[in-house]
Amino acid sequence: MEHEAEVQQGAARPTDLYAELFGKNASTLEVVSTGRLAPVGARPPIRTYLGQIWKRRHFLWAEARAKVTSGTRETLLGQAWLVVNPMLNGLAYYLIFGLVLGAKAGIENFIGYLIIGVFLFQFTSQSVVNGAKSISSGRNLIRAFAFPRASLPVSVVLRGVLNLAPALGAMFVLLVTLPEKEHWTAAAAFFPVVLALQVLFVTGLALLLARAASALPDLNQLISVLMRFWLYGSAVFFSIERFENYPWIVGIMEANPMYMVLDAARDTLLYGAVPALSTWIGLSAWAVGTLLVGFLVFWQAEESYGRV
């Protein structure tokens, strides 16, 4: 008994050991209420979520610029490919569809018509395809850091906008210098509005497809095929008047948002005309509606992306 008492007297208390190892204040314990804790990656309210994205706007812009530069760093022409690539596509479409298949018949300023179609549709195509892959390609980033996941597809669209900037410069140069003259009027001032609506629409579609592709990865393989059908259905290198004997085809194409974008852009830049009111209403509805639906659908699955 005496031996046990000596051992107990000589044994250090746990708090004394903590104090010796970690300092005098280490024995002070703080009780944290579970009400102050939140699950990692939990879905915040929409207003908070939008605020988180806005706070990261400078980072998103810098990240998009860095990827635009690094994407062509290992090539000989570098960023010149941002202009050369759509020009080569346009040349291929001109040779095959314009000359061989005679698609330019009845189209005023077919070269300008084709250039606008190819350059603007390529922006949509690249943003949609890369936006759909943004969650799977950013998987490690999602698991390592807490941030609004919508930043990933939004960053992809920003990258597409930066890629489009030099392409638009080349497009305007080509429209001015090519033999077939365009009709420049005050209507050209409406082109930035058309472009802004296109960006809103593409952002919403990238968000929507990013959510869908994260749940079904095989969709990424299907999207590239669907983009070809969308290309043909947007009258990029032929006139919708070719189907005037098939009103149901014309109706489907006229309801196509990308056809509205290209038709409005051609009116403002080539034909000196302000797009019809129906075009503005339809394009605005597609742009705002797709952005709202895409954002809400993406936000609802915010907690699931970290488990991809």
Disulfide bonds with the S-S distance in Angstrom:
none
